[in-house]
Amino acid sequence: MTFDSAFFRKLTLFSYFPLVIWLPVWHFYLTPDKTTSTTFTILFWIVPILLPAIGLIKAKPYTHAWTNFIVMYYLLHGLTAIYAVDGERLYAFIEILLCCLLFTGCSAYARLRGRELGLGIRKLKEELAEEKQAFEGQKPK
């Protein structure tokens, strides 16, 4: 079975939006007795995941690629919570699952769509051969 970029785009969106909804539900409604302030929670748990929203909605491969850096923040949080916070293991598992799906969707979409658009990173070997040809093609004065 082959997966195309459209499949991974759907995977990205179907994991991104539930994660965006899950984070405030977890931090504000399921565990409201935490000692952190609302401002802190919004700035450090809600705002970062909203940064790539426009690029993801517009299907930009570059945004899908750098979204993975943000997803790692939440994945690490989920892994820490599943280990350290007894009462929130189920919540952390949901966050980890959504992060893994989002990471997979973003990575594969960025790679496949980037190839379709010809945005791939050139190999060093090709780059050096082109430089050598340009350099040797010019005759010294």
C-alpha positions as CSV (number, residue, x, y, z in Angstrom):
1,M,0.0,0.0,0.0
2,T,1.4,3.4,-1.0
3,F,0.7,6.6,0.8
4,D,0.7,9.9,-1.0
5,S,1.2,13.4,0.3
6,A,-2.6,13.9,0.6
7,F,-2.8,11.0,3.1
8,F,-0.1,12.5,5.3
9,R,-1.7,16.0,5.0
10,K,-4.9,14.5,6.4
11,L,-3.0,12.7,9.1
12,T,-1.4,16.0,10.0
13,L,-4.6,17.9,10.2
14,F,-6.5,15.1,12.0
15,S,-3.8,15.0,14.7
16,Y,-3.0,18.7,14.9
17,F,-6.5,20.1,15.6
18,P,-7.3,17.5,18.3
19,L,-3.9,18.3,19.9
20,V,-4.8,22.0,19.8
21,I,-8.1,21.2,21.5
22,W,-6.6,18.6,23.9
23,L,-4.0,20.9,25.5
24,P,-6.4,23.5,26.9
25,V,-8.9,20.8,27.9
26,W,-6.2,19.0,29.8
27,H,-4.6,22.0,31.5
28,F,-7.7,24.1,32.2
29,Y,-10.5,21.6,32.8
30,L,-9.2,18.2,33.7
31,T,-6.4,19.4,36.1
32,P,-7.5,22.9,37.1
33,D,-5.9,22.7,40.6
34,K,-2.4,23.2,39.3
35,T,-0.3,26.0,40.9
36,T,0.7,27.5,37.5
37,S,-1.0,30.7,36.5
38,T,-3.4,31.0,33.5
39,T,-1.0,33.4,31.8
40,F,1.9,30.9,32.1
41,T,-0.2,28.0,30.8
42,I,-1.4,30.0,27.8
43,L,2.1,31.3,26.9
44,F,3.9,28.0,27.3
45,W,1.3,25.4,26.4
46,I,-1.2,27.0,24.1
47,V,0.7,29.7,22.0
48,P,3.5,27.5,20.7
49,I,1.2,24.9,19.1
50,L,-0.8,27.7,17.4
51,L,2.3,29.2,15.7
52,P,2.2,26.8,12.6
53,A,-1.6,26.9,12.2
54,I,-1.8,29.1,9.1
55,G,1.0,27.3,7.3
56,L,-0.4,23.9,8.1
57,I,-3.9,25.0,6.9
58,K,-2.3,26.4,3.7
59,A,-0.4,23.1,3.2
60,K,3.1,24.6,3.1
61,P,5.8,21.9,3.2
62,Y,8.3,24.1,5.0
63,T,5.8,24.8,7.8
64,H,5.1,21.1,8.1
65,A,8.8,20.5,8.5
66,W,9.5,23.0,11.3
67,T,6.3,22.1,13.1
68,N,8.2,19.0,14.2
69,F,10.4,21.1,16.4
70,I,7.3,22.4,18.2
71,V,5.8,18.9,18.4
72,M,8.9,17.6,20.2
73,Y,8.2,20.1,23.1
74,Y,4.8,18.5,23.6
75,L,6.1,14.9,23.1
76,L,8.7,15.5,25.8
77,H,6.1,16.9,28.1
78,G,3.9,13.9,27.6
79,L,6.7,11.5,28.2
80,T,7.7,13.3,31.4
81,A,4.1,13.4,32.6
82,I,3.5,9.7,31.9
83,Y,6.5,8.9,34.0
84,A,6.2,11.5,36.8
85,V,2.6,12.3,37.3
86,D,0.5,9.4,38.4
87,G,-3.0,10.9,38.0
88,E,-2.3,12.2,34.5
89,R,-0.9,9.2,32.7
90,L,-4.0,8.7,30.5
91,Y,-3.9,12.4,29.6
92,A,-0.2,12.2,28.8
93,F,-0.7,9.1,26.7
94,I,-3.3,10.9,24.6
95,E,-0.8,13.8,24.1
96,I,1.9,11.4,23.1
97,L,-0.3,9.6,20.6
98,L,-1.4,12.8,19.0
99,C,2.2,14.1,18.9
100,C,3.5,10.9,17.2
101,L,0.7,11.0,14.6
102,L,1.4,14.7,14.0
103,F,5.2,14.1,13.8
104,T,4.7,11.3,11.3
105,G,2.2,13.3,9.2
106,C,4.3,16.4,9.1
107,S,7.5,14.6,8.3
108,A,6.1,12.5,5.5
109,Y,4.1,15.4,4.0
110,A,7.0,17.7,4.0
111,R,9.2,15.1,2.3
112,L,6.7,13.9,-0.3
113,R,5.2,17.3,-1.1
114,G,8.7,18.9,-1.2
115,R,9.8,16.3,-3.8
116,E,6.6,16.9,-5.8
117,L,7.4,20.6,-5.9
118,G,11.2,20.1,-6.5
119,L,12.2,21.6,-3.2
120,G,14.5,18.7,-2.1
121,I,17.9,19.4,-0.7
122,R,20.6,18.7,-3.2
123,K,23.2,16.2,-2.4
124,L,26.7,17.5,-1.6
125,K,28.2,15.4,-4.4
126,E,26.0,17.1,-7.0
127,E,26.7,20.5,-5.5
128,L,30.5,19.9,-5.6
129,A,30.4,18.6,-9.2
130,E,28.5,21.7,-10.3
131,E,31.0,24.0,-8.5
132,K,33.9,22.1,-10.1
133,Q,32.4,22.4,-13.5
134,A,31.8,26.1,-13.1
135,F,35.3,26.7,-11.8
136,E,37.0,24.7,-14.4
137,G,34.9,26.2,-17.2
138,Q,36.3,29.6,-16.5
139,K,39.8,30.3,-17.8
140,P,42.1,32.4,-15.8
141,K,43.0,35.9,-17.3
